[in-house]
């Protein structure tokens, strides 16, 4: 059951609303944070191949597609959320997405795909960020000049092979765009 909606803020689906189902770990990225993120990515998003790891509502992936991304892979481990993502894709008429029901870490370890942009916004308080960044590096999931967007509830200590290119803090959420060194 949908308890609220979140809107796509720009691009071909501007103003379209996505249902947010009532699940404890589901924490949609707010409009203000997404606007900042996509301002950072405006030079990189058109035609980009993106990965929305821990997709949740899918709003980061659908926003990217709305703004001209070439393809978005959405990885989510909750079957109810995957059904919601498929419903949103159908409602929007999306043809450039791939939605997978999978454990994010397992999927990263097995992926043969390479990405221009990776959205990494896992559930807070579970310790996923650092292991995910290590796996992204080890599996070489980023294309040259690739970027990773990270949302964290705490100050993130980056592995030594990453650097911050942009960052902001809104409320208690740290958001940053990082790249390998």
C-alpha positions in Angstrom: 0.0 0.0 0.0 1.4 3.4 -1.0 1.6 5.9 1.9 3.1 8.7 0.0 4.5 9.8 -3.4 7.8 11.2 -4.6 8.0 13.2 -7.8 10.5 13.2 -10.6 11.8 16.8 -10.7 13.2 17.3 -14.2 13.4 15.9 -17.7 10.9 14.1 -19.9 9.0 12.7 -16.9 9.1 15.9 -14.9 6.3 16.1 -12.3 5.4 12.4 -12.6 4.8 10.9 -9.2 6.0 7.5 -7.9 4.3 5.6 -5.1 6.4 5.0 -2.0 5.4 1.8 -0.3 5.4 1.6 3.5 8.5 -0.4 4.4 10.9 0.5 7.2 14.1 0.5 5.2 12.7 2.6 2.3 14.0 6.1 2.5 13.5 8.1 -0.7 16.1 10.7 -1.6 14.4 14.1 -1.0 13.8 16.5 -3.9 16.4 19.0 -2.6 19.1 16.3 -2.4 18.3 15.0 -5.9 18.3 18.4 -7.4 21.8 19.0 -6.0 23.0 15.6 -7.2 21.7 16.1 -10.8 23.1 19.6 -10.9 26.5 17.9 -10.2 25.8 15.3 -12.9 24.4 17.6 -15.6 27.5 17.3 -17.8 27.7 13.5 -17.3 24.1 12.1 -17.3 23.1 12.2 -21.0 23.8 8.8 -22.5 25.3 7.5 -19.3 25.0 3.8 -18.2 24.0 3.9 -14.6 23.7 1.5 -11.7 21.1 2.1 -9.0 22.4 -0.3 -6.3 19.9 -0.7 -3.4 17.3 0.9 -5.8 14.5 1.3 -3.2 11.8 3.6 -4.7 13.9 3.8 -7.9 13.7 7.6 -7.9 17.4 8.1 -8.5 17.3 5.7 -11.5 14.1 7.0 -13.0 15.3 10.6 -12.5 18.5 9.7 -14.3 16.5 8.2 -17.2 14.2 11.2 -17.2 17.2 13.4 -17.7 18.6 11.4 -20.6 20.7 8.5 -19.1 21.1 5.8 -21.8 20.4 2.9 -19.4 19.8 2.2 -15.8 20.3 -1.1 -13.9 18.2 -1.2 -10.7 19.2 -3.8 -8.1 16.9 -4.5 -5.2 16.6 -7.4 -2.8 13.0 -7.0 -1.6 10.4 -8.6 -3.9 7.7 -6.2 -3.0 9.9 -3.2 -3.9 10.9 -4.9 -7.2 7.2 -5.2 -8.1 6.8 -1.5 -7.4 9.8 -0.7 -9.5 8.4 -2.7 -12.4 5.1 -0.9 -12.0 6.8 2.5 -12.1 8.8 1.6 -15.2 5.6 0.5 -17.0 3.7 3.6 -15.8 6.5 5.8 -17.2 6.9 3.8 -20.4 10.5 3.3 -19.7 12.4 1.1 -22.2 16.0 1.8 -20.9 16.0 0.1 -17.6 16.9 -3.3 -16.2 15.3 -4.3 -12.8 16.9 -7.2 -11.0 15.8 -9.0 -7.8 19.2 -9.7 -6.2 21.4 -9.1 -3.2 23.4 -6.0 -4.0 26.8 -7.3 -2.8 26.4 -10.6 -4.7 25.3 -8.8 -7.8 28.3 -6.5 -7.7 30.6 -9.5 -7.3 29.1 -11.2 -10.4 28.4 -8.3 -12.7 30.2 -8.1 -16.0 28.7 -4.6 -16.8 30.7 -1.3 -16.5 29.0 1.9 -15.5 29.5 5.7 -15.9 27.6 6.5 -12.8 26.7 4.4 -9.8 24.1 5.5 -7.2 25.0 4.0 -3.8 22.2 4.7 -1.3 21.9 1.6 0.9 19.8 1.3 4.0 21.3 3.3 6.8 23.0 1.6 9.8 23.8 -1.7 8.0 27.4 -1.1 7.2 27.0 -1.6 3.4 28.9 1.5 2.1 32.5 0.6 2.7 32.2 -3.1 1.5 30.3 -1.9 -1.6 33.0 0.6 -2.5 35.7 -2.0 -2.1 33.7 -4.4 -4.3 33.1 -1.7 -6.9 36.8 -1.1 -7.0 37.8 -4.8 -7.0 35.4 -5.8 -9.7 36.2 -2.6 -11.7 32.6 -1.7 -12.3 33.3 1.9 -13.2 34.2 3.0 -16.7 37.1 5.4 -17.0 36.1 8.8 -15.5 33.2 7.0 -13.8 31.5 8.5 -10.7 29.8 7.1 -7.6 27.1 9.0 -5.7 26.9 8.1 -2.0 24.3 8.9 0.6 25.3 8.2 4.2 23.9 8.8 7.7 27.4 9.4 9.0 30.7 10.9 8.0 32.0 8.3 5.5 35.6 7.3 5.8 36.5 6.6 2.2 38.9 3.8 1.2 42.3 5.3 0.2 41.7 4.7 -3.5 38.7 7.1 -3.7 38.4 10.9 -3.6 35.5 13.3 -3.1 34.7 15.6 -6.0 31.5 17.1 -4.5 29.8 16.9 -1.2 26.9 18.4 0.8 25.1 17.7 4.1 21.4 18.3 4.4 19.9 17.5 7.8 21.7 14.4 9.0 22.5 13.0 5.6 25.9 13.2 3.9 25.8 13.2 0.1 28.9 13.1 -2.0 30.1 12.4 -5.5 33.3 10.4 -5.5 35.7 8.9 -8.0 38.6 6.5 -7.9 42.0 8.0 -7.7 
